[in-house]
Amino acid sequence: MICTVDTKVLNAEGLNIAFLLAMQDIGLISGVDGLGFSKTWHSMNTDRYSAVLLSHNKALWVTDDDMSKQCQLTGYLLTAIGQQILSLGMFEPHIDYMRTVGHAIRAQGFSVLLGSHMIDPEKGLIIFDQEPLL
């Protein structure tokens, strides 16, 4: 998902509306010509809200004591072919963009940590080198 929380960050990286529409025209993303899509992340835990948004080797870890809360963002979705093409390359996460998304989530009342992540075959998802987004 390309979150549209701050179009200035997207425009600075060349992801202006003309480029995004062109990517939609060739079938890589969807939702540009409308209002985009809304995505809700449900909690991974049952005792408190906890969700993780991944971007390459980085993660936003979203938490709150209130289980009834849900993290919701709007943006453009990668199509199946867009996801396949993305998987062909090696990319670094855009940290400023992740911070911007994290701050938008924080504005919804959540605690947000930015960190690195890895998948351990035995332990599952591990998030490390975390820093709180204030």
VOLUMNU-350455 format. One record per atom (N, C-alpha, C, O): chain; x, y negated, z negated; atom name. Coordinates in pm, 1 decimal. Each point is the difference from the previous one (the first is absolute). Layout:
N
unit;px;py;pz;site
A;X;Y;Z;CA .
...
# end
This chain:
134
unit;px;py;pz;site
A;84.7;117.9;0.0;N .
A;-84.7;-117.9;0.0;CA .
A;89.3;-124.3;0.0;C .
A;99.5;-6.4;-72.1;O .
A;-136.1;-89.9;152.4;N .
A;66.0;-130.6;-1.6;CA .
A;-92.1;-91.8;-79.3;C .
A;-102.9;-44.6;51.0;O .
A;139.5;16.5;-175.0;N .
A;-83.6;-84.1;-86.6;CA .
A;5.1;-144.2;46.5;C .
A;105.9;-50.7;37.0;O .
A;-219.6;-14.3;-39.2;N .
A;-10.1;-137.8;48.8;CA .
A;-14.7;-99.2;-115.0;C .
A;-74.0;-97.7;11.3;O .
A;144.1;122.5;-121.6;N .
A;-12.7;-87.5;-116.4;CA .
A;64.2;-136.4;23.0;C .
A;-39.5;-97.7;-63.8;O .
A;137.2;89.0;153.1;N .
A;66.5;-126.9;27.7;CA .
A;48.8;0.7;144.4;C .
A;102.1;61.4;31.0;O .
A;-174.4;-129.2;56.5;N .
A;36.4;1.9;141.3;CA .
A;131.1;-74.2;27.5;C .
A;61.4;21.5;104.5;O .
A;-17.4;-108.3;-196.0;N .
A;128.2;-69.6;19.2;CA .
A;115.4;99.5;6.0;C .
A;89.6;-12.8;83.5;O .
A;-92.1;112.0;-172.5;N .
A;105.5;101.9;-1.4;CA .
A;-4.2;80.3;128.8;C .
A;104.7;28.5;58.2;O .
A;-223.4;8.4;-12.7;N .
A;-12.7;75.5;124.7;CA .
A;47.7;-82.7;118.7;C .
A;75.2;49.6;83.8;O .
A;-118.7;-175.7;-76.0;N .
A;40.9;-87.9;110.5;CA .
A;150.6;-19.9;3.1;C .
A;59.7;-3.6;107.6;O .
A;2.9;-9.5;-225.2;N .
A;144.8;-19.8;-6.8;CA .
A;76.1;118.9;59.1;C .
A;113.3;-15.0;45.8;O .
A;-175.0;131.8;-46.9;N .
A;62.7;120.3;54.8;CA .
A;-45.2;29.2;142.9;C .
A;29.8;106.6;53.9;O .
A;-101.6;-200.8;7.9;N .
A;-44.5;17.1;137.4;CA .
A;-130.5;76.7;13.8;C .
A;-40.6;35.0;110.8;O .
A;-25.1;-8.8;-223.4;N .
A;-127.1;72.4;3.7;CA .
A;-116.1;-99.0;3.6;C .
A;-87.3;0.3;-86.9;O .
A;88.8;-84.8;189.9;N .
A;-108.6;-97.6;15.3;CA .
A;-120.0;68.5;65.4;C .
A;8.1;116.1;40.0;O .
A;-117.3;-187.7;-29.7;N .
A;-124.3;59.6;49.2;CA .
A;14.3;52.6;142.5;C .
A;-57.9;103.6;33.0;O .
A;133.6;-172.6;51.9;N .
A;17.9;46.1;138.5;CA .
A;73.2;135.0;2.9;C .
A;-38.5;90.4;74.2;O .
A;143.0;-78.0;-154.7;N .
A;74.5;126.3;-6.0;CA .
A;-88.4;111.9;-55.9;C .
A;-2.0;110.9;53.3;O .
A;-70.8;-140.8;-160.8;N .
A;-86.2;100.8;-61.6;CA .
A;-110.7;45.5;95.2;C .
A;-32.6;118.5;5.6;O .
A;-24.8;-212.6;68.9;N .
A;-101.0;37.5;99.5;CA .
A;60.0;88.8;109.9;C .
A;-64.2;94.1;46.5;O .
A;187.0;-125.1;-6.1;N .
A;67.4;83.0;100.8;CA .
A;23.2;141.0;-54.5;C .
A;-16.9;97.6;73.0;O .
A;55.0;-85.9;-198.5;N .
A;20.7;131.7;-62.1;CA .
A;-132.6;76.6;-10.5;C .
A;-3.2;122.5;11.6;O .
A;-104.9;-196.1;-33.5;N .
A;-131.8;63.5;-2.0;CA .
A;-38.6;45.7;140.4;C .
A;-54.0;109.3;17.0;O .
A;81.6;-192.6;84.0;N .
A;-35.6;34.3;138.4;CA .
A;67.8;129.2;46.0;C .
A;-57.9;75.2;78.4;O .
A;178.9;-48.8;-125.9;N .
A;67.9;123.9;42.1;CA .
A;-24.6;114.7;-98.3;C .
A;58.3;107.6;13.6;O .
A;-144.8;-131.3;-112.4;N .
A;-45.3;109.0;-85.6;CA .
A;84.0;31.0;-121.7;C .
A;-13.4;108.3;-56.9;O .
A;101.1;-200.8;14.2;N .
A;85.2;27.2;-115.7;CA .
A;-62.3;-40.9;-132.9;C .
A;26.0;62.3;-103.0;O .
A;-108.6;-167.6;105.2;N .
A;-68.4;-44.6;-120.8;CA .
A;-145.3;-29.2;34.0;C .
A;-36.6;-10.5;117.1;O .
A;-45.6;-2.3;-220.3;N .
A;-141.2;-32.2;23.1;CA .
A;-47.7;-100.7;-103.8;C .
A;57.4;-12.1;-108.3;O .
A;-163.6;-59.8;143.6;N .
A;-60.2;-95.1;-92.0;CA .
A;40.3;-144.6;20.9;C .
A;-48.7;-87.7;-71.4;O .
A;136.2;60.0;167.0;N .
A;50.4;-136.2;18.9;CA .
A;-108.2;-93.0;52.4;C .
A;-8.5;-115.0;-42.9;O .
A;-74.6;163.0;135.1;N .
A;-101.1;-86.1;59.6;CA .
A;-123.1;-18.5;-88.2;C .
A;-89.9;-77.0;34.1;O .
A;85.7;145.6;-144.6;N .
A;-107.7;-18.4;-98.2;CA .
A;56.7;-68.0;-123.6;C .
A;93.5;-79.7;9.1;O .
A;-148.8;110.6;-120.4;N .
A;49.4;-55.9;-125.8;CA .
A;102.1;90.9;-65.6;C .
A;39.6;-24.1;-114.1;O .
A;4.0;128.1;184.0;N .
A;90.8;96.9;-58.0;CA .
A;-79.4;102.9;-78.5;C .
A;-123.0;1.5;2.9;O .
A;193.7;82.4;-71.2;N .
A;-61.4;104.3;-80.5;CA .
A;30.9;-24.7;-146.1;C .
A;99.5;-64.2;-33.8;O .
A;-184.2;114.8;-51.1;N .
A;22.3;-6.5;-143.6;CA .
A;35.2;140.0;-47.2;C .
A;-70.3;96.1;31.4;O .
A;178.6;-84.2;-106.5;N .
A;41.6;129.7;-53.3;CA .
A;0.4;-8.2;-151.2;C .
A;47.1;-97.4;-58.6;O .
A;-100.5;201.4;-3.6;N .
A;-4.3;9.2;-145.1;CA .
A;87.2;116.5;-44.1;C .
A;-11.0;110.5;53.1;O .
A;97.8;-135.8;-150.6;N .
A;82.9;104.6;-57.1;CA .
A;-64.0;45.9;-129.9;C .
A;-22.1;-79.5;-91.3;O .
A;-7.3;208.1;84.2;N .
A;-58.1;57.7;-120.5;CA .
A;112.1;46.7;-91.8;C .
A;111.3;26.4;45.6;O .
A;-140.1;-16.4;-172.8;N .
A;100.1;37.1;-99.2;CA .
A;47.0;143.8;18.2;C .
A;-78.1;89.2;33.3;O .
A;207.0;-69.0;-55.9;N .
A;58.5;133.4;2.1;CA .
A;-16.4;67.8;-136.1;C .
A;16.4;121.5;-10.8;O .
A;-48.2;-198.1;-91.7;N .
A;-11.5;51.4;-137.0;CA .
A;-144.7;-8.7;-47.1;C .
A;-83.1;-66.8;61.4;O .
A;55.1;135.5;-171.6;N .
A;-134.8;-3.2;-55.6;CA .
A;-9.5;-80.5;-128.9;C .
A;-110.2;-29.4;-46.4;O .
A;224.6;-6.6;-12.1;N .
A;-4.6;-74.0;-126.7;CA .
A;18.7;-150.3;16.1;C .
A;-41.7;-76.7;-86.8;O .
A;103.2;33.6;195.6;N .
A;15.6;-142.2;30.8;CA .
A;21.1;-14.1;150.0;C .
A;38.0;95.5;67.7;O .
A;-63.3;-217.4;-16.0;N .
A;15.2;-19.7;143.8;CA .
A;147.6;3.4;36.6;C .
A;82.7;-64.2;-64.8;O .
A;-50.6;139.6;169.1;N .
A;136.1;8.3;50.4;CA .
A;-5.2;37.2;147.8;C .
A;-59.7;101.1;37.0;O .
A;121.8;-182.5;46.5;N .
A;6.8;27.3;144.2;CA .
A;137.2;-42.7;50.6;C .
A;63.8;-88.0;-57.8;O .
A;-19.6;150.2;164.6;N .
A;130.7;-31.5;58.2;CA .
A;-18.3;-28.6;148.0;C .
A;-63.4;77.3;71.8;O .
A;119.6;-189.3;-26.5;N .
A;1.3;-36.4;141.1;CA .
A;143.7;13.7;47.2;C .
A;89.9;-63.4;-55.4;O .
A;-67.4;145.4;156.9;N .
A;134.9;30.5;46.7;CA .
A;31.5;-72.9;130.0;C .
A;-85.8;-16.1;86.8;O .
A;210.8;-27.2;-75.7;N .
A;51.5;-56.1;124.3;CA .
A;144.4;45.9;13.8;C .
A;90.1;-51.7;-66.0;O .
A;-70.5;149.3;152.7;N .
A;131.9;59.4;21.7;CA .
A;53.5;51.8;-133.3;C .
A;-61.4;90.0;-57.2;O .
A;172.0;-141.8;5.0;N .
A;52.9;51.8;-126.2;CA .
A;-36.0;-88.3;-120.0;C .
A;56.9;17.0;-107.8;O .
A;-148.5;-108.9;124.8;N .
A;-43.2;-89.0;-108.9;CA .
A;-144.9;28.9;-36.5;C .
A;-75.2;57.6;78.6;O .
A;37.8;-98.6;-198.9;N .
A;-135.5;25.6;-48.7;CA .
A;-48.8;-116.1;-85.5;C .
A;77.3;-62.6;-72.6;O .
A;-206.3;35.5;82.6;N .
A;-69.0;-88.5;-93.4;CA .
A;-82.2;90.6;-90.5;C .
A;-88.1;72.0;47.1;O .
A;116.6;-75.5;-176.4;N .
A;-71.4;81.7;-97.0;CA .
A;-98.7;-91.3;-71.2;C .
A;39.8;-93.5;-69.5;O .
A;-167.3;120.6;86.8;N .
A;-108.8;-84.5;-47.8;CA .
A;-66.5;69.3;-119.1;C .
A;-40.3;115.9;9.9;O .
A;28.9;-187.5;-123.1;N .
A;-59.5;60.3;-119.3;CA .
A;-93.9;-97.3;-70.6;C .
A;8.7;-121.7;16.2;O .
A;-99.2;180.2;-95.5;N .
A;-88.0;-77.3;-86.9;CA .
A;-62.9;96.4;-99.7;C .
A;-19.6;117.6;30.5;O .
A;-11.8;-167.3;-149.0;N .
A;-65.1;83.2;-101.2;CA .
A;-145.8;29.0;35.5;C .
A;-56.5;98.5;-47.3;O .
A;-3.8;-181.9;128.8;N .
A;-141.2;12.9;36.3;CA .
A;-15.8;95.4;118.5;C .
A;35.3;-34.3;112.8;O .
A;-87.7;152.9;-138.3;N .
A;-18.7;100.4;105.0;CA .
A;-104.1;-40.7;104.0;C .
A;-1.0;55.0;110.1;O .
A;-85.6;-149.4;-142.3;N .
A;-105.0;-37.5;95.2;CA .
A;53.3;-93.1;110.3;C .
A;-67.2;-20.2;101.1;O .
A;185.5;-35.6;-119.5;N .
A;56.6;-89.6;100.9;CA .
A;46.1;79.5;121.9;C .
A;35.0;117.5;-10.9;O .
A;-35.3;-182.2;125.8;N .
A;50.0;60.1;122.8;CA .
A;79.5;-104.2;77.5;C .
A;-46.1;-112.4;20.0;O .
A;163.0;149.6;22.2;N .
A;84.8;-87.2;80.4;CA .
A;-52.7;1.9;143.0;C .
A;-19.4;106.4;59.0;O .
A;-3.4;-226.1;-3.8;N .
A;-56.0;-9.6;134.3;CA .
A;75.0;-106.7;79.0;C .
A;24.3;-109.9;-49.9;O .
A;12.2;143.2;173.4;N .
A;69.1;-92.6;89.1;CA .
A;-62.9;6.5;138.6;C .
A;-59.4;101.0;37.8;O .
A;73.2;-209.5;37.1;N .
A;-45.9;-1.2;138.3;CA .
A;120.2;-3.3;93.2;C .
A;107.9;-46.7;-36.2;O .
A;-129.2;97.0;155.6;N .
A;108.3;-0.8;96.8;CA .
A;-35.9;76.3;125.2;C .
A;-116.8;28.9;26.1;O .
A;218.3;3.0;50.3;N .
A;-15.1;72.2;124.7;CA .
A;54.7;140.7;-19.7;C .
A;102.7;19.2;-65.2;O .
A;-171.6;78.3;121.7;N .
A;39.8;139.4;-17.7;CA .
A;85.5;48.0;115.6;C .
A;-23.9;-34.9;115.6;O .
A;123.1;114.6;-148.0;N .
A;76.2;68.8;102.7;CA .
A;-85.6;113.9;51.8;C .
A;-59.4;73.8;-78.7;O .
A;52.4;-58.6;209.0;N .
A;-72.1;113.2;57.9;CA .
A;86.7;125.7;-14.8;C .
A;115.0;-7.5;-43.2;O .
A;-171.3;121.3;79.4;N .
A;76.7;124.9;-7.2;CA .
A;124.9;-8.3;87.3;C .
A;107.5;43.8;-41.0;O .
A;-121.4;-100.0;161.2;N .
A;117.4;-12.2;86.8;CA .
A;98.3;-103.8;-55.3;C .
A;121.3;15.8;13.7;O .
A;-173.5;-121.6;-75.8;N .
A;87.3;-98.1;-64.6;CA .
A;81.3;62.7;-111.7;C .
A;118.3;-30.5;-15.2;O .
A;-180.1;117.8;-62.9;N .
A;70.2;69.7;-106.7;CA .
A;106.0;94.1;56.3;C .
A;109.4;10.7;-55.5;O .
A;-141.2;57.4;165.4;N .
A;96.8;90.5;61.9;CA .
A;121.1;-76.7;50.9;C .
A;113.9;42.1;-20.4;O .
A;-138.2;-154.1;86.3;N .
A;110.6;-80.0;52.3;CA .
A;84.4;-54.8;-114.7;C .
A;122.8;0.1;8.4;O .
A;-186.5;-46.4;-114.2;N .
A;73.1;-50.7;-116.4;CA .
A;88.6;108.5;-60.5;C .
A;109.8;-28.5;-47.8;O .
A;-157.5;152.3;49.8;N .
A;77.3;109.3;-60.0;CA .
A;125.5;35.0;80.3;C .
A;86.1;72.5;-49.7;O .
A;-74.6;-122.5;172.0;N .
A;116.3;30.0;83.1;CA .
A;123.3;-81.0;-38.2;C .
A;111.9;36.7;36.0;O .
A;-131.2;-146.0;-108.3;N .
A;112.3;-87.1;-32.4;CA .
A;36.7;2.0;-146.5;C .
A;-71.6;55.7;-83.3;O .
A;183.8;-117.0;53.5;N .
A;45.2;-19.7;-138.3;CA .
A;-10.9;-149.6;-27.9;C .
A;61.9;-81.0;69.0;O .
A;-139.8;44.8;-169.1;N .
A;-26.6;-140.4;-27.1;CA .
A;26.9;-33.1;-145.2;C .
A;-13.9;84.7;-88.3;O .
A;51.7;-206.0;65.3;N .
A;16.7;-51.4;-135.4;CA .
A;-127.4;-74.4;-38.9;C .
A;-61.5;-64.9;84.7;O .
A;21.4;73.1;-209.6;N .
A;-118.8;-74.2;-42.8;CA .
A;27.4;-150.0;-0.2;C .
A;113.7;-42.9;-20.0;O .
A;-216.0;-34.9;41.8;N .
A;9.7;-146.3;-2.9;CA .
A;-35.4;-43.1;-142.5;C .
A;-117.5;-7.6;-36.2;O .
A;218.7;-20.1;-42.8;N .
A;-18.3;-24.7;-143.8;CA .
A;-85.0;-124.8;-25.3;C .
A;-84.8;1.6;-89.2;O .
A;105.4;-109.6;165.3;N .
A;-80.8;-120.9;-20.6;CA .
A;-147.8;28.0;26.4;C .
A;-87.1;-48.5;-72.3;O .
A;59.9;126.4;175.6;N .
A;-137.7;38.3;31.6;CA .
A;-57.9;85.0;-113.1;C .
A;-114.3;-20.0;-41.0;O .
A;192.9;113.9;-8.7;N .
A;-48.1;84.2;-111.0;CA .
A;-27.8;-83.3;-124.5;C .
A;-98.3;24.0;-70.1;O .
A;183.4;-120.7;42.7;N .
A;-24.2;-89.7;-114.4;CA .
A;-129.8;-79.1;20.2;C .
A;-77.1;-18.7;-94.1;O .
A;53.8;-27.4;216.8;N .
A;-121.8;-75.0;30.8;CA .
A;-123.5;86.8;-22.4;C .
A;-97.5;-44.5;-60.6;O .
A;101.7;167.1;109.0;N .
A;-111.2;93.3;-21.0;CA .
A;-15.6;28.3;-149.4;C .
A;-111.6;1.0;-51.8;O .
A;222.8;21.7;-16.9;N .
A;-3.9;25.4;-143.9;CA .
A;-60.2;-115.6;-77.9;C .
A;-75.2;22.2;-94.9;O .
A;106.4;-143.8;132.8;N .
A;-57.5;-116.8;-67.7;CA .
A;-149.6;-12.1;27.1;C .
A;-75.6;-42.8;-87.2;O .
A;32.6;80.4;207.8;N .
A;-144.3;-0.7;29.5;CA .
A;-72.3;103.5;-86.0;C .
A;-112.1;-23.5;-45.0;O .
A;175.5;136.2;22.7;N .
A;-57.7;102.5;-86.7;CA .
A;-1.3;-48.4;-144.3;C .
A;-97.2;21.0;-72.6;O .
A;204.7;-85.4;32.1;N .
A;7.6;-54.1;-136.2;CA .
A;-109.9;-103.8;-23.7;C .
A;-53.6;-9.9;-110.4;O .
A;20.3;-67.1;213.9;N .
A;-106.3;-100.6;-10.4;CA .
A;-136.3;65.2;-24.2;C .
A;-93.6;-66.6;-44.2;O .
A;82.1;196.7;73.0;N .
A;-122.3;73.8;-28.7;CA .
A;-3.8;47.3;-146.4;C .
A;-95.5;64.9;-42.6;O .
A;200.4;-98.1;-33.0;N .
A;2.4;33.6;-142.4;CA .
A;78.0;124.9;-35.5;C .
A;-8.1;46.5;-113.7;O .
A;83.3;9.2;207.0;N .
A;77.8;121.1;-25.0;CA .
A;142.4;-34.5;-41.4;C .
A;48.3;-110.0;26.7;O .
A;18.1;204.2;-91.8;N .
A;144.8;-6.7;-19.7;CA .
A;62.7;68.0;120.8;C .
A;-48.3;103.7;45.6;O .
A;156.4;-162.5;6.4;N .
A;62.3;54.1;121.3;CA .
A;150.4;8.0;-20.4;C .
A;63.5;-97.0;-41.3;O .
A;-7.6;212.9;70.6;N .
A;144.1;20.5;-0.6;CA .
A;45.4;27.4;142.9;C .
A;-66.9;72.2;73.9;O .
A;180.1;-129.6;-35.3;N .
A;62.5;28.4;128.7;CA .
A;121.9;85.9;-28.9;C .
A;82.7;-35.8;-83.9;O .
A;-70.9;147.3;151.4;N .
A;114.0;88.0;-22.6;CA .
A;30.4;85.1;121.1;C .
A;-66.1;-8.9;103.4;O .
A;167.0;91.0;-118.7;N .
A;34.1;98.2;103.0;CA .
A;-70.3;130.3;-33.7;C .
A;-39.1;22.5;-114.5;O .
A;23.1;62.8;214.2;N .
A;-64.3;128.5;-27.2;CA .
A;66.4;112.3;76.9;C .
A;66.3;-20.2;101.7;O .
A;-87.2;139.2;-154.7;N .
A;43.4;120.6;67.3;CA .
A;-97.5;111.1;-37.2;C .
A;-72.1;-9.4;-99.3;O .
A;71.2;113.2;179.5;N .
A;-83.8;116.3;-28.0;CA .
A;91.1;112.9;-47.0;C .
A;88.4;44.9;73.0;O .
A;-111.4;-0.1;-195.1;N .
A;72.5;113.4;-55.7;CA .
A;-87.6;124.2;20.9;C .
A;-118.1;-2.1;-34.8;O .
A;173.8;110.0;90.9;N .
A;-81.1;118.9;26.1;CA .
A;-68.0;56.7;-124.8;C .
A;-107.2;59.8;9.8;O .
A;167.7;-77.8;-125.2;N .
A;-57.4;54.9;-123.4;CA .
A;-83.9;-100.7;-76.3;C .
A;-103.4;35.8;-56.5;O .
A;146.5;-161.8;54.0;N .
A;-67.4;-101.6;-81.4;CA .
A;-97.0;-87.1;78.7;C .
A;-80.5;-71.5;-59.7;O .
A;86.6;76.1;191.9;N .
A;-86.0;-84.2;82.6;CA .
A;59.1;-138.6;18.5;C .
A;121.6;-15.5;11.0;O .
A;-207.6;-85.1;-7.6;N .
A;41.8;-138.3;23.4;CA .
A;73.6;-54.5;-122.0;C .
A;-49.3;8.1;-112.5;O .
A;167.8;-63.8;136.4;N .
A;78.2;-64.0;-105.1;CA .
A;25.1;-144.5;42.5;C .
A;50.0;-25.3;109.7;O .
A;-85.2;-69.7;-197.2;N .
A;25.6;-141.2;26.0;CA .
A;108.4;-45.3;-95.7;C .
A;-8.7;24.2;-120.4;O .
A;112.4;-90.9;174.3;N .
A;112.4;-42.7;-82.5;CA .
A;43.3;-139.7;41.3;C .
A;-49.2;-54.3;99.0;O .
A;141.8;-4.1;-175.2;N .
A;47.1;-137.7;22.3;CA .
A;-118.4;-95.7;10.7;C .
A;-8.2;-80.4;92.8;O .
A;-82.8;90.4;-188.9;N .
A;-121.8;-79.4;2.5;CA .
A;24.3;-140.6;-54.9;C .
A;78.6;-20.4;-92.5;O .
A;-147.8;-74.0;151.8;N .
A;-2.5;-137.5;-51.1;CA .
A;-143.2;-49.2;0.4;C .
A;-72.2;20.9;97.5;O .
A;29.7;-85.8;-204.7;N .
A;-137.4;-51.1;-2.8;CA .
A;-13.3;-121.5;90.8;C .
A;91.1;-82.3;9.4;O .
A;-206.1;72.1;57.4;N .
A;-30.9;-119.1;77.7;CA .
A;-81.8;-91.4;-89.7;C .
A;-110.7;34.6;-41.2;O .
A;164.8;-148.8;11.8;N .
A;-66.2;-94.0;-91.2;CA .
A;-65.6;-112.7;74.9;C .
A;-60.2;-88.1;-61.4;O .
# end
